């Protein structure tokens, strides 16, 4: 009797969310739905962002576009990497053994998300320099220095998580969909502290310091402009509206992206610290916080598309070009049918 029960348990796939398993499909249904859904959103969303940046030259006038495109490419690679656990949960054979696969997947996703976090910190520094040193900004921030900075971001992110390959500790819970990572690869409090000191804490402090000073300076500039206009209007008898600081408006867009990033990552970081320090783990909490953090790779696309008018125009141009190409293909395939439909359908031959 016991042997029969053990055989049935061993035939079940490993599921972090045990209540998501169904006998009829023989895989972790809830995990597959969540991961595949996020994978599709992340890949499609970031492909659109990358294409829009190529179709809207005005977006490249801001130096921050270098970092935003870096984030888009990193988030796109996150989505592509998530295909690995998706295929594994659907019982596709892995090219290498499970232990190496989950270590590489956890390392790659950790590096990619570190690139996004570091890029956000660099964006805040860039905006801080633009506001505090507007006259020398173009000489300080050059395309060559931006490319060097992006290279250093990738190099630094790789080096921070590289010790995980030497069994110092676990970089995160991204690979816990694999049984070996969830049961045999444990976190180390010293490695967790190392990640916090080298990545999480500096990035958060830089973002808080720079945006606090950016908004403070913009508020001072707006106050000074309003006072000057009040004195001028009292002398000339005319009234005028005070225009908001343009740098503040653009900084607000970037601040929204940064805020959502840390809001989605905060539960993961808190659980990571608690689990590393206490040793008590919860599979449901690790899965939920991990994939909530990974969902940020899609949220960046949504926030930027809703907040940036230039991006919206580029998106309309991209959609218009796609509609035009589709119409041209339809005309080329069946010109007689299109001609018979007439101009009411929007086609003219």
N, C-alpha and C positions, 0 to 999 in steps of 0.2 A: 504494500500500500504506500509506504513512504517513498520507495523507489519510483513509483508512478508519479507521485506529486513532484519529486525532484526533477523527473524527466520533463514534466509539463512546464515547470518553472524555467528550466534551462532552455526550452524551446522558445520561450518568450524573448523578444528583443529587449535590449536595455533601454529603458525610458526614464528620463529625469522626471517627467510628469506622468506618474504611473496611471493616473485616472484618464489619460488620453489614449490608452492602448485599447484596441478592439481586436477580438479574436478573428473577425471576418476578414480584415485586411492584413493582419499580421505585421503591422508596423505602428510606430508611435504617431498616431493620427494628429493629435493636437500639436506636437512639436513640429511635425512636417508642415502643417498648415501655417503655423506662425513663421517658421524659418523661410519657407518657399515664398510666402506672401511678402515678407520684408526683403528678400533677395530680389524679387521682381521689381518692387518699388525703388529700391536703392539703385539698381542697375539702370532702369529706365529714366529715373529722375536725374541722375548725374550725367547720363549721355545727353539728355536735353540741355542741361546747363552748359556742358562743354561745347555743344553745337551752337548754342545761342551766343556764347562768347566769341566764336569764330564768325558769326553772322552779324554781330553788332560791334563795329570798330570803336564806337564811343565808350564801350565798357572797358576797353584797354587803355583809356587815357588815365585812369586812376592806377597808381602803383599797387594798390591793394588787390587789383585783379590778378596779379601774379600769384598771390597767396590764396585767393579764392579759387583760382583754377587748380592750384596744387591740392587744395582740400577736395575739389571735385574729382580729381584723378585718384586721390587716396580713397575717397568714399566709393568710387566706382570699383576699385580693386577690392574693397571690403565686400561689396556685393558679389563680385566674381568669386572671392574666397569662400563666401557662404554657400556656394554651390557644392563644396566638398562635404560638409555635414548633411546637406539636403540629399545628395546622392547616397551617402552612407546610410541615412535613415530609411531610404527606399530600397536598401539591400543591394545596391550596386557594388561590385567588388572593388576594393581599394588597391591601387597600384603597389603600395608598400604596406608594411605592417602597421597595425592600428596605433601602437605607441608612438612611432615616428610621425605618423600622419597628424595625430592630435597635437603633438608638440610643435610641429611646423605650423599648423593652422593657428594655434594659440599665439605663437610668436609673431606670425605675419599680421594678424588682426591687431595685436597690441601695438606693433610698430606703426601700422597705418593710422590707428586712432591717436597715437602719440604725435604723428605728423599733423593731424587736424588740430590737436590741442596746442601744439607749438606754433602752428600757423596763425591761430587766433591771437596768441600772445604777440606775435610779430606784427599782425595787423594793428593791434592797439598801440604798439610802439611807433609804427609808421604814422598813424593819425596824430599821435602825441607830438611827434617831430614836426608834422605839417602845421600844427596850430601854434606850437611854442617857437618854432624857427621858420616862419614862412619865407623869409628872404633868402635863406641859405638852404632851403629844403631840396631844391633841384641839384645842388652840388653835393649834398650829403647822401641823398637817395638816388642812385644811378641804376640803370638797367643791369650793369655788370655786378654791382653790389647786391642787387636783388637776387640775381641768379646764384651768386655765391651763398647768400643767406638760405635760399631754398635747398641748395646742396647740403649745407651744414645742418638744416632741419632733418633731412633724411638720414644723414650720417649719425647725428646725435640720437635720434629715435632708435636707430638700429643698435647703437652701442649700449643704450640704457637697458634694453631687454635681452641683449646677447648673453649675459650670465645665466639665463634660464636654461640654455642649452648645456651648461656645465653642471646641471643639477643643483644650482644654488637655491632655486625656488620656482614657484609657479607664477607666471606673469598675469594670469587672470583665469576666468572661467569660460572663455570662449570655446575651448575644446572639450568641455565636459559632456557634450552630446556623445562623445566616445567614452566607452566604459573605462578604458585604461586611465584616461585623464581624470575622470570623476573619482575613481577609487584608489589609484596608485600614485598619482601625481599630486603632492600636497603643497600647500603654501608654506612659506618660511617667513617668520616675523621680521627678520633682518633684511631680507630681500624686499619685502613689502615696504619697510621703512626707507630703504634705498630708493625705491620707485617714487615714494611720496616726496622725499627730499630733493630728488633730481628732476622730477617732472611735475607732479600734481601741484605741490606747494608753490614753486617758482612761477608756474604759468598762471595760477589763480592770483597770486600777489601782483604780478605785472599787470594783469587785466584790471584788477580793482584800482590800482594806483593810477594807471594811465587814463581810464575812462572817468574816474572821479575828477581828475585835473582837467580833462578835456571839457566836461560839462561845466565845471566851475569857471574856466576861462571863457567859454562861449556865453555863459550867463553874465559875466562881467562885461564882455564886449557888447552884448545886447543892451545892458543897462546904460553903458556909456553912450551908445548910439541914440537911445531913447532920450537921454538927458540933453544931448546936443541938439536933437531935433526939436525938443520942447523949447530950448532957448531960441532956436532959429525961428520956430513958428510964432513965438511970442513977439519977436521983433518984426517979422514980415506979415503976421496975421494969417498965415496959411497953416493948415494942419496936414500931416502925412502919417502914413502907417509905418510902424517900425518893422523892418524885414528881419526875419529870423536868421541866425548865423547859418550859412550854407554848410559849413563843416559840421555843425551840430546835427543837421538833418542826416547827413551821410553817416556820421558816427553813430546815430541812433539805430540805423539799419544794421550796422555791424555789431552794435551792442545787443540787439535782439538775437542775432545769430549766436553770439557768445553766451548770452543768458540761457537760451534754450539748450545749448550744448551742456552747460554745467548743471542745469536742472535735471536733464535726463541722465547725466553721469553721476550725480551726487548719490543716489541710492546704491549704485554699484560700488563707488569708492567707500562709502560707509560700511557696506557689507564686507568688502574686501579687507578693510582694516579690522573689523570685528572678528571675522573668521580667522584671520591670520594671528590675531592676538589671543583669542580664546580657544581656538581649535575646534569649535562647534560649527558644523556645517549643516546647511539645509538645501536640498537639491532644488526645491521649488523656488526659494529665494534667489539662489545663484542663477538659475535659468531666467527668471523674471527680470532681475536687475541687469543681467548681461545683455539680453536682447532688447531691453528698453534703452540701454546705452547705445547699442548698435543702430537702433532705429533713428538716431540722430543723423546718420548718414543720408537719410531721405529728408528729414526735417529742414536741413540747410537749404535744399532746393526750394521747398515750399516758402520758407521765410523770405529768401532772396527774391523769388518771383513775385511775391505779394508786396514787397517793400520798395523795390527799385523800379522806377518808371522807365529808365533806359533799358533795363532787362526785359520789362514787359513789351516794349516796342520791338526789341530783338526777337522775343518769342513770337510776336505776331508776324514779324517778317519771316521767321522760319516756318511757321504754320502756313503762311500764304504761299511760300515757295513750294512746300510739300503739296498743297492743294493744286497749284499750277502744274506741277509735274504729274500728278495723278490725272488731271484733266487732259494733259497732252498725251499721256499713255492711252487713255480711253479713246481719244480722237484717232490716234494712230492704229489702234486695234480695229475699230469699227466706225470709219468716217461717215458711212451712209446712214447708220442709225442715229448718229449725233446730229447730222444735217437734218434728218427728218423730225427730230425733236424740236428744232428751232431755237431761237435765242432766249426763250423763256427759261430754259434750263441752264443758261449761263455759258453755253458753248457757241462759238461762231467759227464756221469753217469757210 
